[in-house]
Amino acid sequence: MAHNDTEFLVQKIRTQYTEKEHTQLDALKALDAKVKRPANAFAYTFGSLAAIIMGSGMSLVMTDLANQLGLGDMTVPGIAIGAVGLLMAIINYPIYKSILGARRKKYAKQIIELSDSMTST
């Protein structure tokens, strides 16, 4: 192994055991994550729920699962359940954007001040 490769590996291992210095960039990244995390969590959760509901409606319409369970013909209720899931999936993005917009508005001043202090130095 070449000397440069050995030195690189030693340095890489060493950095894993040294304390990191907290910088303004780390604070800016944390603040940005604080803005985006609730909107992302909502969108993933609500979108997954919408997909499950829509898929449940589709399976009631497209399979004979309802007949096997003794529920009779579930075509119309299956379409209604699927439509509710589809509507949820459609409104997921506008709700996500509104949550993100509100959080950006709330934290904009802090982020701008921090980024201005980083770029002016």
trRosetta pair geometry for C-beta under 8 A, 3 or more apart (Angstrom, degrees):
i j d omega theta_ij theta_ji phi_ij phi_ji
1 5 5.0 -115 179 85 95 127
1 6 5.4 112 119 -57 118 92
2 5 4.6 93 61 5 83 104
2 6 7.1 -151 94 -5 44 86
3 6 5.7 -55 -149 37 33 112
3 7 6.2 33 154 -19 66 108
4 7 5.7 -55 -146 38 30 112
4 8 6.3 34 153 -22 64 106
5 8 5.7 -53 -149 34 31 113
5 9 6.5 28 155 -16 64 106
6 9 5.9 -57 -149 37 30 108
6 10 6.3 31 154 -19 65 107
7 10 5.7 -53 -146 36 30 112
7 11 6.3 29 155 -18 64 108
8 11 5.8 -59 -149 38 28 110
8 12 6.2 30 153 -22 65 108
9 12 5.5 -52 -144 35 32 114
9 13 6.4 28 158 -15 65 105
10 13 6.1 -58 -150 39 28 107
10 14 6.1 31 152 -23 64 111
11 14 5.5 -54 -143 36 30 116
11 15 6.5 33 157 -24 64 103
12 15 6.1 -53 -151 28 27 109
12 16 7.3 33 149 -23 57 101
13 16 5.8 -52 -164 23 38 116
13 17 7.4 13 151 -3 65 108
14 17 6.3 -75 -161 43 36 100
14 18 6.4 26 153 -21 73 113
15 18 5.8 -58 -137 34 38 108
20 26 8.0 128 134 -81 123 151
22 26 5.4 -108 -155 66 65 146
22 27 7.3 72 169 -47 97 90
23 26 5.0 111 55 2 69 97
23 27 7.3 -128 104 1 45 87
24 27 5.4 -52 -151 38 41 114
24 28 6.2 44 149 -22 69 103
24 114 6.3 -180 -174 -173 102 94
24 117 6.8 -130 -151 98 153 107
24 118 5.0 -172 113 -86 136 107
25 28 5.5 -51 -146 35 33 113
25 29 6.4 35 154 -19 65 104
25 118 6.9 106 -69 -131 71 146
26 29 5.8 -53 -147 37 31 111
26 30 6.3 31 153 -19 64 107
27 30 5.7 -54 -146 37 31 112
27 31 6.3 31 155 -19 64 107
27 114 6.3 -134 109 -153 112 142
28 31 5.8 -54 -146 37 30 111
28 32 6.3 32 153 -20 64 106
28 111 6.9 94 -143 -141 82 76
28 114 5.2 178 -88 127 91 129
28 115 6.2 95 -125 -75 134 78
28 118 6.9 -36 -45 -28 144 152
29 32 5.6 -54 -147 36 31 113
29 33 6.4 31 153 -18 64 105
30 33 5.7 -54 -148 37 31 111
30 34 6.3 38 150 -25 64 105
31 34 5.4 -49 -148 32 33 117
31 35 6.7 36 151 -21 62 100
31 107 6.2 172 177 -180 100 133
31 110 6.2 -143 -154 119 144 118
31 111 5.7 -180 125 -88 132 86
31 114 6.7 132 21 30 159 160
32 35 5.7 -52 -155 30 34 112
32 36 6.5 13 156 -5 66 112
32 111 6.9 91 -75 -119 74 126
33 36 6.0 -66 -141 47 32 100
33 37 5.6 44 163 -42 71 107
34 37 6.3 -35 -127 15 23 115
34 107 6.9 146 95 -96 107 160
35 39 7.9 -5 145 5 60 118
35 100 7.4 70 153 -151 90 69
35 103 4.7 147 -157 137 71 113
35 104 5.9 72 -169 -82 131 57
35 106 7.8 173 -118 66 90 96
35 107 5.0 -123 -85 48 109 147
35 111 7.5 -10 -41 -56 144 139
36 39 5.9 -74 -159 47 46 108
36 40 5.6 39 154 -21 83 113
36 100 6.8 20 -118 -124 62 101
36 103 7.5 177 -64 101 29 144
37 40 5.9 -61 -143 40 27 109
37 41 6.1 28 161 -21 66 108
38 41 5.7 -54 -142 36 31 112
38 42 6.3 31 158 -18 64 105
38 99 6.4 -127 114 166 98 124
38 103 6.5 159 54 -75 116 149
39 42 5.9 -54 -150 36 29 111
39 43 6.3 27 155 -19 64 109
39 96 5.4 96 -179 -162 96 72
39 99 4.2 164 -104 103 89 112
39 100 4.1 53 -113 -68 168 81
39 103 6.3 -127 -35 15 113 140
40 43 5.7 -57 -144 37 31 110
40 44 6.2 25 161 -15 67 107
40 96 7.9 61 -86 -147 34 112
41 44 6.2 -58 -145 39 26 105
41 45 6.1 19 160 -12 63 114
42 45 6.0 -67 -146 43 25 105
42 46 5.7 13 166 -9 68 116
42 95 7.1 -114 138 126 129 110
42 96 6.5 178 91 -101 106 73
42 99 5.9 92 43 4 153 174
43 46 6.2 -57 -132 45 22 103
43 47 5.7 22 165 -18 61 117
43 92 6.0 101 -143 171 73 101
43 93 7.5 54 -132 -96 116 45
43 95 7.7 169 -90 88 76 93
43 96 4.1 38 -83 -99 117 127
44 47 5.9 -58 -138 41 22 110
44 48 6.2 23 161 -20 61 109
45 48 6.0 -57 -149 34 25 109
45 49 6.4 23 155 -15 62 108
46 49 5.7 -56 -148 39 31 112
46 50 6.3 35 152 -22 65 106
46 88 6.8 -144 171 175 90 104
46 92 5.3 169 110 -121 113 99
46 95 7.1 -43 95 81 170 142
47 50 5.5 -51 -146 35 32 114
47 51 6.4 32 155 -19 64 104
47 89 6.5 73 -137 -122 70 72
47 92 4.9 83 -80 -154 83 159
48 51 5.7 -53 -149 35 32 111
48 52 6.5 31 153 -18 65 104
49 52 5.8 -54 -148 35 32 110
49 53 6.4 29 155 -16 66 106
49 88 6.9 -86 101 153 90 150
50 53 5.9 -57 -147 38 30 108
50 54 6.1 26 157 -16 66 109
50 85 5.1 131 -174 -164 61 69
50 86 7.7 126 179 -74 104 12
50 88 3.5 -160 -109 105 107 112
50 89 4.2 160 144 -62 139 72
50 92 6.1 -102 -7 -54 155 127
51 54 5.8 -55 -141 41 29 108
51 55 6.0 29 158 -18 64 110
51 85 6.9 110 -100 -177 9 117
51 89 6.7 86 -65 -87 64 119
52 55 5.8 -57 -145 40 27 111
52 56 6.3 33 154 -24 63 104
52 85 7.4 -146 75 -126 42 128
53 56 5.7 -51 -149 31 30 113
53 57 6.7 29 154 -15 62 103
53 81 6.3 -135 177 173 82 85
53 82 7.8 167 134 -107 72 30
53 84 5.9 -78 150 98 132 98
53 85 3.4 -177 98 -87 91 104
53 88 6.4 63 55 28 138 145
54 57 5.9 -55 -154 36 33 110
54 58 6.4 32 150 -19 66 107
54 81 7.9 170 -110 132 29 72
54 82 5.2 65 -151 -148 61 63
54 84 7.8 -156 -78 78 66 59
54 85 2.8 -159 -55 117 68 133
54 86 5.3 104 -111 -53 122 63
54 88 7.6 -143 -43 50 101 105
54 89 6.4 -11 -35 -23 145 129
55 58 5.5 -53 -144 38 35 113
55 59 6.2 33 157 -20 67 104
55 85 7.1 -144 4 172 51 167
56 59 5.9 -55 -146 35 29 107
56 60 6.6 31 153 -20 62 103
56 81 5.8 -76 98 144 97 134
56 82 7.7 -159 76 -75 59 67
56 85 7.2 149 39 -51 87 146
57 60 5.8 -54 -152 32 33 111
57 61 6.6 24 154 -13 65 107
57 78 4.9 134 -167 -176 64 58
57 79 6.6 114 177 -97 114 8
57 80 7.1 -147 -131 72 127 42
57 81 3.3 -176 -87 92 102 89
57 82 2.8 -155 109 -49 134 70
57 83 7.1 -146 173 3 168 53
57 84 7.3 149 -51 39 145 87
57 85 5.8 -159 10 11 124 125
58 61 5.8 -62 -151 40 33 107
58 62 5.7 3 164 1 72 119
58 78 7.2 132 -75 173 9 105
58 82 5.2 100 -52 -105 65 126
59 62 6.2 -64 -125 51 29 95
59 63 5.3 -11 -174 16 70 120
59 65 6.0 18 148 12 98 147
59 78 7.6 -134 72 -144 43 120
60 63 7.4 -57 -107 49 12 83
60 65 6.6 -90 -105 65 49 112
60 66 5.5 60 -150 -46 83 120
60 74 4.4 -86 179 120 110 126
60 75 7.6 -175 130 -90 89 26
60 77 6.7 -70 141 95 152 87
60 78 3.1 -158 94 -102 110 114
60 81 6.6 67 25 47 141 136
60 82 7.8 -145 45 -38 102 102
61 74 7.3 -116 -73 106 46 83
61 75 5.6 76 -124 -134 77 61
61 78 3.8 178 -50 121 78 138
61 79 6.0 84 -82 -60 132 69
61 82 6.7 -33 -9 -24 131 142
63 66 7.9 131 91 1 77 75
64 67 4.5 -39 -177 39 88 119
64 68 6.0 94 124 -26 84 95
65 68 5.7 -58 -149 37 32 111
65 69 6.4 22 155 -11 66 109
66 69 5.9 -62 -147 44 30 105
66 71 4.2 -83 -169 67 85 116
66 72 6.7 -46 146 69 110 36
66 73 7.1 82 107 -148 136 13
66 74 3.6 -166 -97 1 167 129
66 78 7.4 -107 -39 -56 141 121
67 70 7.6 42 -178 -75 32 24
67 71 7.3 -90 -68 51 24 71
67 72 7.2 37 -99 -133 62 10
67 73 7.7 22 -73 -80 91 46
71 74 5.6 26 113 -57 122 118
73 76 7.7 54 126 9 97 88
74 77 5.1 -62 -161 58 76 106
74 78 4.9 87 133 -36 89 104
75 78 5.7 -60 -144 37 21 114
75 79 6.4 22 157 -19 61 105
76 79 5.8 -50 -147 33 30 110
76 80 6.5 30 153 -17 62 105
77 80 5.5 -54 -147 38 36 114
77 81 6.2 36 155 -19 69 104
78 81 5.8 -51 -143 37 30 109
78 82 6.2 31 155 -17 63 108
79 82 5.7 -56 -146 41 29 112
79 83 6.2 33 154 -23 64 107
80 83 5.7 -53 -146 34 29 112
80 84 6.6 33 153 -21 62 101
81 84 5.7 -50 -152 31 33 112
81 85 6.6 31 151 -14 63 105
82 85 5.7 -56 -151 39 34 111
82 86 6.2 36 151 -21 67 107
83 86 5.4 -51 -144 37 33 114
83 87 6.3 38 154 -21 65 103
84 87 5.7 -52 -148 35 30 112
84 88 6.5 33 151 -20 63 104
85 88 5.6 -52 -149 35 32 114
85 89 6.4 33 152 -19 65 104
86 89 5.6 -53 -150 35 33 112
86 90 6.4 33 152 -21 65 105
87 90 5.6 -54 -148 34 32 112
87 91 6.4 15 160 -6 67 108
88 91 6.3 -65 -143 45 27 98
88 92 6.5 51 153 -51 62 95
89 92 5.6 -32 -153 -4 32 122
90 93 7.8 -64 175 23 33 96
91 94 5.7 -59 -158 46 58 108
91 95 5.8 56 148 -22 83 107
92 95 6.1 -66 -152 39 27 108
92 96 6.2 30 154 -23 65 110
93 96 5.4 -51 -144 35 33 116
93 97 6.3 33 157 -19 66 104
94 97 5.7 -53 -146 37 33 111
94 98 6.4 31 156 -18 65 105
95 98 5.8 -56 -148 37 32 109
95 99 6.4 32 154 -17 66 105
96 99 5.9 -57 -150 37 29 109
96 100 6.2 25 155 -15 65 111
97 100 5.7 -57 -143 42 30 111
97 101 6.0 34 156 -23 65 109
98 101 5.6 -50 -141 37 30 114
98 102 6.3 32 158 -19 63 105
99 102 5.9 -56 -150 36 28 109
99 103 6.4 22 155 -13 64 108
100 103 5.9 -59 -146 41 30 107
100 104 6.1 33 155 -22 66 107
101 104 5.7 -52 -144 35 29 112
101 105 6.3 31 155 -20 63 105
102 105 5.7 -54 -150 35 30 112
102 106 6.4 33 151 -22 64 107
103 106 5.4 -51 -146 34 35 115
103 107 6.3 3 164 7 68 110
104 107 6.5 -74 -141 53 25 87
104 108 5.8 52 158 -64 66 95
105 108 5.8 -24 -138 -12 25 120
107 110 5.2 -57 -166 45 70 113
107 111 5.6 66 138 -23 90 107
108 111 5.9 -64 -146 41 29 107
108 112 6.0 26 161 -18 68 110
109 112 6.0 -56 -143 37 26 108
109 113 6.3 25 158 -18 63 109
110 113 5.9 -58 -147 37 27 110
110 114 6.2 22 158 -15 64 110
111 114 5.9 -57 -145 40 28 108
111 115 6.1 21 159 -13 66 111
112 115 6.0 -59 -141 43 27 105
112 116 6.0 29 158 -21 64 109
113 116 5.8 -56 -145 37 26 111
113 117 6.4 24 157 -18 62 107
114 117 5.9 -56 -149 35 30 109
114 118 6.6 27 152 -18 63 107
115 118 5.6 -55 -149 36 35 112
115 119 6.3 22 158 -11 69 109
116 119 6.1 -62 -141 43 30 100
116 120 5.9 23 164 -19 67 115
117 120 6.2 -55 -133 37 26 107
117 121 6.8 23 166 -21 59 109
118 121 6.7 -65 -155 29 25 105
